[in-house]
Amino acid sequence: MPSTFTKTFDTPTYKGTVTIPLGLYINGEFVDPVEGGTIEQQESLQTSWGLKVPGARRGQLMSKLAVLMEEHIAEFAALDALANGKAYNTAYGRDNKGAIAVMQYYAGWADKINGKTIETNENKLAYTRHEPIGVVGQIIPWNVPMFSLSLKIAPALATGNTIILKPSELTPLSALLFCTLIEKAGFPPGVINIVNGYGPTAGQAISEHPLIEKVAFTGSTLTGRKIMEAAAKSNLKPVTLELGGKSPNVIFDDADLEQAVKWAIHGIYFNHGQNCSAGSRIFVQEGIYDKFLEQFTEQARAIKVGDPFSPDTYQGPQVSKTQFERIMGYITSGKNDGATVHLGGKQIGQCQPDMKIVREEIFGPVACVMKFKTEDEVVEQANDTSYGLAASVFTKDIDRAIRVAHALEAGTAWINCANQTEISMPFGGFKQSGIGSELSEYALKNYTNVKAVHVNIGIRL
């Protein structure tokens, strides 16, 4: 039998003891890993889930799961803050409340997975069915553990799929706590399975297994390429990829400077910069560049960095020493290329578009601030990247705002704000930032096969 993990918290923001089973959660129970073991998901799909369970019932179970998540939200937040280093208040108020909201949202979609009746001719009834793909593999990152879990699991459950999910090896604890709620919510054994492990082993197995019929991944573009290759070489399973970003934040002379600075701070430093849509390339028009840089520096200096469980902490430590050293390596590269560090190794000015620190995703609290003259110039510079996840535009000119938002090559464009996702709006990338969309109704398409049915009601040979 697997051992357990117990942690007693006595902090200003959370006090309590959390105990969770370790190991793998397979077929409704916690088990020790076994070399060559199997997960019998096809049986669950054919007998107790998928099209055997009406959408309304799937929605009821998901709603119950959301209620249980809400009851344990403080424990989830404490485990995420412990493993990830993020501020407890962020883990509680944004990540885990968001995870619950996503589960509730897709519970409402479960009985609305509809096909269409299509008019062809009087001698035929033609319609489509949206059927579950089957067994889906999902691999999530460490930066927003529970939100990522819900983001993947909820649309897959709503559409009737069974799931094998691998959390990050850096942040597995909240996923294990989640496992203790699955049976309580009423899900049949084998519908949701959580498999801990490293990417080159557990992640690779999910990507290349011939009986897993779809894989969804959030993480780096480099790993996304490997997953896509393994999926293609095995059974040509479809993939959904939400990958890296190097999002531009374009600030024009006529922007509300105070608001632009505040949003730019949020855009890059939220979640200690470990955010795929972080506004890490800040383009400021020359007329306000100096004022912007001065105010941005002062506000960055005021950010409270410290203990994740302190009530006034905005930014905790990076997730690991490896990630910290990676970030510092990029800062050193920028300095060697001629960039100027304005504050604490976090904010970099006088950058050039060809610098490594400008072109590659850092995934940390590092902002590259650059000056531009004209609209055409900044659109060209903003689009000069292999990424295309998100972008922001700040201006009081609504014509310009919409024109530039449309011109930027990104899956999400924010006007006069940053990092403002909505559950009912899709989120996905252009170019090498991914394939497919998450959130909203669009995410449901990732987990269904469309079948065309032709019924002869009068055609004779």
Secondary structure, 3 states (H helix, E strand, C coil): CCCEEEEEEECCCCEEEEEEECCEEECCEEECCCCCCCCCHHHHHHHCCHHHCCHHHHHHHHHHHHHHHHHCHHHHHHHHHHHHCCCHHHHHHHHHHHHHHHHHHHHHHCCCCCCCEECCCCCEEEEEEEEECCEEEEECCCCCHHHHHHHHHHHHHHCCCEEEEECCCCCCHHHHHHHHHHHHHCCCCCCEEECCCCHHHHHHHHHHCCCCCEEEEECCHHHHHHHHHHHHHCCCCCEEEECCCCCEEEECCCCCHHHHHHHHHHHHHHHHHCCCCCCCEEEEECCCHHHHHHHHHHHHHCCCECCCCCCCCCECCCCCHHHHHHHHHHHHHHHHCCCEEEECCCEEECCCCCCHHHHCCCCCCCEEEEEECCHHHHHHHHHCCCCCCEEEEECCCHHHHHHHHHHCCCCEEEECCCCCCCCCCCECCCHHHEECCECCHHHHHHHEEEEEEEEECCCCC
